[in-house]
Amino acid sequence: MINRENYLLVREYLAYLEKVIQNDVGTLRMYWQGLKHLLQWSKDKPFSDAPKILPSFPEYLLTARNDRHENDKDAGKQLSPKYMKKV
């Protein structure tokens, strides 16, 4: 289960990127994809407990999978090193 406060923080950050930084829709979509991995990794723990969460976020990304639509050719594949670095 995803921590509600973490989810609200992510949504607030995305709103900031949209309204203040004025990122376009495509950029916001890319940020959302990466932030979903962060939410899934932290599960029900608050972000303030991130240093205590095991495995660490970089280790989690090594086993994370691409969660695009099932008809996407990259669905279910391991994340690329370039994408992991960006996240």
N, C-alpha and C positions, 0 to 999 in steps of 0.2 A: 504494500500500500504506500502511496506517495504522501509525504508530509504536506499538509495543507498550507502551512506557513511558507515552506520552501516554494511551493507552486505559486503562491501569491507574490513572493519576492521575484520570481522569474517573470511573471506577467508584468509586474511593475517595472522591471528592468527593460523588458521589451517595449513597453509604452514610452519609457524614457528615450530609448534608441529611436523610436518612431517620431516622437514629438519634439525632442530637444536636439538630438543629433541629426535627425531627419534622414535616417536610412530609408532606402526604398524597400518595397515589399519583398523582393528577392533576397536582399540582405537579411531582413528580419526573419524570413523563412529559414535561412541557413543558421542563424543564431538559435532559433527555436529547435532545430534538429539537434544541435550540439547540447543545448540546455536540457533537452529531454533525457539525454544520456546521464547528465548530472543528477537529474531528479530520480531516474531509475536506480542509479548507483546508491544514492543516499537513502532511498526507500523511506522509512518512517522516522529517520533520525534528522534532527535539525541541522542546517548547514554549519552551525557553530560547533557541532561535534565532528566535523569533517576530518580533523587530524586523527581521530580515534577509530574511524570506520575502516574495516578491513574487508576485502583487499583495498589497497589504495586506489584512487581514481585512475591513475595511469595503468595499473595492473588490470582494473576492471575493463578498460578500453581494449586491452589485448584480447579479451574474450567476448566483447560486445559484438553484436551483429547489426547489419544494416536492416532497419525496420521500414523500408519503403514498401510500396504496394506490392502484392504478391506477383503481379504481372510484370514488374520491373526486373530487368535482367540482373541487377545487383542485389535483389532481395535475398536476405539470409546469408549474404557473404560477410566475411570478416571486414572490419573497417580498414581502409588503406592507411599506411603510415602518415601520409600527408594530411589526411583528414583527422587522424588521432592527434597530430601535432597542433592542428588548428583548434580542435576542441579543447 
